């Protein structure tokens, strides 16, 4: 289904971009390309960052089990026979990790039987995809199955921006927003300002993608991204894997950012191929110019972004951060070697099962 959605989106993008360039009198950033191509009515829409309210048409809605309950109940009040856009429910948040996967899953299914039955039956009735308990974490499932370059996805979880690892805008929303979009209404959001993060160099040593976002959290604080999209660009972006990009975008929520996004590149092609989406990868390759910022943006980024941050990936070292991510401080390999403890403290998230993120494979206990 994502392939057909992408085909239709890429087909209309050139005309919309031409209108946008004429209206704005300049080239477009990647974030702007996604926003204008999903406008409910581009011609009547006001485009003023930080002030205008945008009316957008998302490609997809994703809901986790804790928040899907209210979203579905609100959607039902619209008396629609089917969800107006492709939508999915993911049963993951009500599972408590304590005794081991098998026991935890059995306990969750017992404790939440009524919730799961309601969500499953509602999904069947309204044509909504249902990922049962144990089927995976919502953000990883979306990245592996539904996200695609240039897409606009809303999800009822703050870390929905994980989907930005595949070059689209994935944004966390409330249940009412999800319910309205499923009922066929446009989604309204304050026009975000743009933070451009230019990445150079390449991660080395113990540093992982998580250290990129921890570094930004240290620079911008937990409020620095409020009502803003963080758009990464530069040669360093191409050195980070798609899952690494997802990690960075996922934790962009800790900046208070509306969402984060990376431009389409070969790392995304590799990820689409390995997740059995070669057709989608080839389609994106054929339309690459639509899925990255215009060339003039890279030449003079200060003219296109409201704020520019420069990050040399080669200078980053593994970070130690508080759980609230209010201050990030580096941990050198020398200090680790001389310390009585060997494992650095890291901030965990729903993408942390990846060993490179926790550095577990590099620590000898």
Protein Blocks (a to p, Z undefined) as FASTA:
>chain_A
ZZmmmmmmmmmmmmmmmmmmmmnopacdfklmmmmmmgfblmlpccdehkaccddddfbd
cddfklmmmmmmmmmmnopabdfbdcddddfklpccfkbjklmmmmmmmmmmmmmmmmmm
mmmmnopacddehiapfklmmmmmmgcghiacdddbfklmmmmmnopacddddfklmmmm
mnopacddddddddddddehjdehjbcfklmmmmmmmmnommlmgoiacddedjklmmpc
fklmmmmmmmmmmnopabdcddddfklmmmmmmnopakmmmmmmmmmmmmcccfklmmmm
mlmpmbdcdddfklpccddddfklmaccdddfklmmmpmbfbdcddddfklmpmklnomm
mpcZZ
